[in-house]
Amino acid sequence: MVQHALDRGHEVIGVCREKSVDKLSDFSDRITIFPGDTNDREVIQKAVQGCDGVLTVLVPWGVQQYSTGTAQAVLDFAEPDARLIFSCGWHISKDGKDVYSRKFRIFLSVFGKIARLFRFADLDDQVEACNRIFASDRKWTVVRGSDLEEGESQGVPVWSRHVGDPILESNLTRRIDFALFMVDALERDELIREAPAIVGCQTESALAARGPGSV
């Protein structure tokens, strides 16, 4: 995501956990880094000052409302006109009209219970974080990602408003392209107050939706 932003000429300021700052060493001379947790309100307040856009990964780590604290800090301290782009998984639903497979629902139920039991993650925290975003009058977008795979970029993913739509059936996006969609969303006014569910633009379902001869 940092590289995509730099490629588009953006000045980048990042918040990164202190123990992970070294992972950004390749960018250290091109970006400004604020060491700290993303739910640290003081850190976020300093980092987002003067920013035209804020890209936020909502990670439901632990059971201390990490995602909710992160989202609320961004909503509270980002500049009034800033574009706010958040990311989460397909399990988040903005209007309750998403249609999930039985397999997907079972996985969420099992994973959610195990993750919370071992205090590793709390999916309900991510739900609460997104509900707060949806209720906000800020210029937000919540990007909902499918399953991810590694590999070279295939281009900006395609999207739909609801999981279960045929274009999303392949349920696969390159990780690098998930990040590309988030950066691209900064400049797409049609995504303001939308929760696009995305899928790779070269997946079978995306190509089928475009019709014969799609490339």
C-alpha positions as CSV (number, residue, x, y, z in Angstrom):
1,M,0.0,0.0,0.0
2,V,2.9,2.3,0.8
3,Q,4.5,1.7,-2.6
4,H,1.2,2.2,-4.5
5,A,0.8,5.6,-2.7
6,L,4.3,6.7,-3.5
7,D,3.9,5.6,-7.1
8,R,1.0,8.0,-7.4
9,G,3.0,10.9,-5.9
10,H,1.4,11.0,-2.5
11,E,3.4,12.1,0.6
12,V,3.1,9.2,3.0
13,I,2.8,9.3,6.8
14,G,2.5,5.9,8.4
15,V,1.6,4.5,11.9
16,C,3.3,1.3,12.7
17,R,3.8,-0.8,15.8
18,E,7.2,-0.1,17.3
19,K,8.3,-3.7,17.0
20,S,7.4,-3.7,13.2
21,V,9.0,-0.4,12.2
22,D,12.0,-2.3,10.7
23,K,9.6,-3.8,8.1
24,L,9.3,-0.4,6.6
25,S,13.1,0.1,6.3
26,D,13.0,0.1,2.5
27,F,10.8,3.2,2.7
28,S,12.4,5.0,5.7
29,D,13.9,7.8,3.6
30,R,10.7,8.4,1.7
31,I,8.0,8.3,4.3
32,T,7.3,9.7,7.8
33,I,6.7,7.0,10.5
34,F,4.9,7.4,13.8
35,P,5.8,4.3,15.9
36,G,2.8,3.2,17.9
37,D,-0.4,1.2,17.9
38,T,-3.2,2.3,15.6
39,N,-5.7,2.5,18.5
40,D,-3.5,4.9,20.4
41,R,-5.5,8.1,20.1
42,E,-2.6,10.4,20.8
43,V,-0.5,8.8,18.0
44,I,-3.4,8.9,15.5
45,Q,-4.1,12.5,16.3
46,K,-0.6,13.5,15.4
47,A,-0.3,11.3,12.4
48,V,-3.5,12.4,10.6
49,Q,-3.0,16.1,11.1
50,G,-3.0,17.8,7.7
51,C,-3.7,14.6,5.7
52,D,-6.1,14.7,2.8
53,G,-6.7,10.9,3.0
54,V,-6.3,8.2,5.6
55,L,-5.9,4.5,4.8
56,T,-6.7,2.2,7.7
57,V,-6.5,-1.5,8.0
58,L,-9.0,-2.7,10.6
59,V,-7.3,-5.6,12.4
60,P,-9.4,-7.2,15.2
61,W,-6.3,-8.2,17.3
62,G,-6.9,-9.4,20.8
63,V,-10.0,-8.7,22.8
64,Q,-9.4,-5.0,23.7
65,Q,-11.5,-3.5,20.9
66,Y,-8.4,-2.8,18.8
67,S,-10.4,-2.2,15.5
68,T,-13.0,-0.1,17.2
69,G,-10.4,2.1,18.9
70,T,-8.6,2.5,15.7
71,A,-11.7,3.4,13.7
72,Q,-12.9,5.9,16.3
73,A,-9.6,7.6,16.5
74,V,-9.5,8.1,12.8
75,L,-13.1,9.3,12.7
76,D,-12.4,11.8,15.6
77,F,-9.1,13.2,14.5
78,A,-8.9,13.1,10.6
79,E,-9.3,16.4,8.8
80,P,-12.9,17.4,8.2
81,D,-12.8,16.8,4.5
82,A,-10.3,13.9,4.4
83,R,-11.1,10.8,2.4
84,L,-11.1,7.9,4.9
85,I,-10.5,4.4,3.4
86,F,-10.9,1.4,5.7
87,S,-10.4,-2.3,5.0
88,C,-12.0,-5.4,6.4
89,G,-13.2,-8.8,5.3
90,W,-16.3,-9.9,3.4
91,H,-18.1,-10.8,6.7
92,I,-18.9,-7.2,7.3
93,S,-22.3,-6.2,6.0
94,K,-23.4,-2.6,5.5
95,D,-27.1,-3.2,4.9
96,G,-27.7,-6.9,5.7
97,K,-28.3,-7.8,2.1
98,D,-25.1,-9.9,1.6
99,V,-25.6,-13.6,0.9
100,Y,-23.0,-15.9,2.4
101,S,-22.5,-19.6,1.7
102,R,-23.1,-22.2,4.4
103,K,-19.4,-23.0,4.3
104,F,-18.4,-19.4,4.9
105,R,-20.9,-19.0,7.8
106,I,-19.6,-22.1,9.5
107,F,-16.0,-21.0,9.1
108,L,-16.7,-17.6,10.6
109,S,-18.5,-19.2,13.5
110,V,-15.7,-21.7,14.3
111,F,-12.9,-19.3,13.7
112,G,-14.5,-16.5,15.7
113,K,-15.1,-18.7,18.7
114,I,-11.5,-20.2,18.6
115,A,-9.9,-16.8,18.1
116,R,-11.8,-15.2,21.0
117,L,-11.2,-18.2,23.3
118,F,-7.4,-17.9,22.8
119,R,-7.7,-14.1,22.9
120,F,-6.1,-13.8,19.5
121,A,-8.8,-11.9,17.7
122,D,-12.4,-10.7,18.1
123,L,-14.5,-10.5,14.9
124,D,-17.3,-8.7,16.8
125,D,-14.8,-5.8,17.3
126,Q,-14.4,-5.4,13.6
127,V,-18.2,-5.4,13.2
128,E,-18.6,-2.7,15.8
129,A,-15.8,-0.6,14.2
130,C,-17.6,-0.7,10.8
131,N,-20.9,0.1,12.4
132,R,-19.4,3.2,13.8
133,I,-18.0,4.1,10.4
134,F,-21.3,3.4,8.6
135,A,-23.1,5.8,11.1
136,S,-20.6,8.6,10.4
137,D,-21.2,11.5,8.0
138,R,-17.5,11.5,7.1
139,K,-16.3,10.8,3.5
140,W,-15.6,7.1,4.2
141,T,-15.2,3.9,2.2
142,V,-15.0,0.4,3.7
143,V,-13.2,-2.0,1.3
144,R,-14.3,-5.6,2.0
145,G,-11.7,-8.1,0.8
146,S,-12.2,-11.6,-0.4
147,D,-9.7,-14.5,0.2
148,L,-6.2,-13.3,-0.7
149,E,-3.3,-14.7,-2.6
150,E,0.3,-13.6,-3.3
151,G,1.5,-12.7,-6.8
152,E,2.1,-9.8,-9.1
153,S,-0.5,-7.1,-9.6
154,Q,-3.3,-7.9,-12.1
155,G,-4.8,-4.4,-11.8
156,V,-7.5,-2.7,-9.8
157,P,-10.0,-5.2,-8.5
158,V,-13.7,-5.1,-9.5
159,W,-16.4,-4.7,-6.9
160,S,-20.0,-5.1,-6.0
161,R,-22.3,-3.8,-3.2
162,H,-23.2,-7.3,-2.0
163,V,-21.4,-10.5,-1.3
164,G,-23.3,-13.2,-3.2
165,D,-23.4,-11.3,-6.5
166,P,-22.1,-13.4,-9.4
167,I,-19.1,-11.1,-10.2
168,L,-17.6,-12.0,-6.8
169,E,-18.0,-15.8,-7.0
170,S,-14.3,-16.5,-7.5
171,N,-13.6,-15.1,-4.0
172,L,-9.9,-14.3,-4.7
173,T,-7.9,-11.2,-4.9
174,R,-4.1,-10.6,-5.1
175,R,-2.9,-9.0,-1.8
176,I,-1.1,-6.3,-3.7
177,D,-4.3,-5.5,-5.6
178,F,-6.3,-5.2,-2.4
179,A,-3.9,-2.5,-1.4
180,L,-4.1,-1.0,-4.9
181,F,-7.9,-0.7,-4.6
182,M,-7.6,1.2,-1.3
183,V,-5.2,3.7,-2.7
184,D,-7.3,4.0,-5.9
185,A,-10.4,4.7,-3.7
186,L,-8.9,7.9,-2.5
187,E,-9.7,9.5,-5.9
188,R,-13.1,7.8,-6.6
189,D,-16.0,9.9,-5.4
190,E,-18.5,7.2,-6.4
191,L,-17.1,5.1,-3.5
192,I,-17.9,7.6,-0.8
193,R,-20.0,6.0,1.8
194,E,-19.9,2.7,0.0
195,A,-18.7,-0.7,1.3
196,P,-17.4,-2.4,-1.9
197,A,-16.8,-6.1,-1.8
198,I,-13.9,-6.7,-4.2
199,V,-12.5,-9.5,-6.3
200,G,-9.5,-9.8,-8.6
201,C,-10.2,-8.2,-12.0
202,Q,-8.7,-11.3,-13.8
203,T,-10.6,-13.9,-11.8
204,E,-13.1,-16.2,-13.6
205,S,-16.1,-14.6,-12.2
206,A,-14.9,-11.0,-13.0
207,L,-14.1,-11.9,-16.6
208,A,-17.5,-13.7,-17.0
209,A,-19.3,-10.7,-15.8
210,R,-17.6,-8.6,-18.5
211,G,-18.7,-11.0,-21.2
212,P,-17.0,-12.9,-24.1
213,G,-13.6,-11.6,-25.1
214,S,-12.8,-9.9,-21.8
215,V,-9.1,-9.3,-21.0
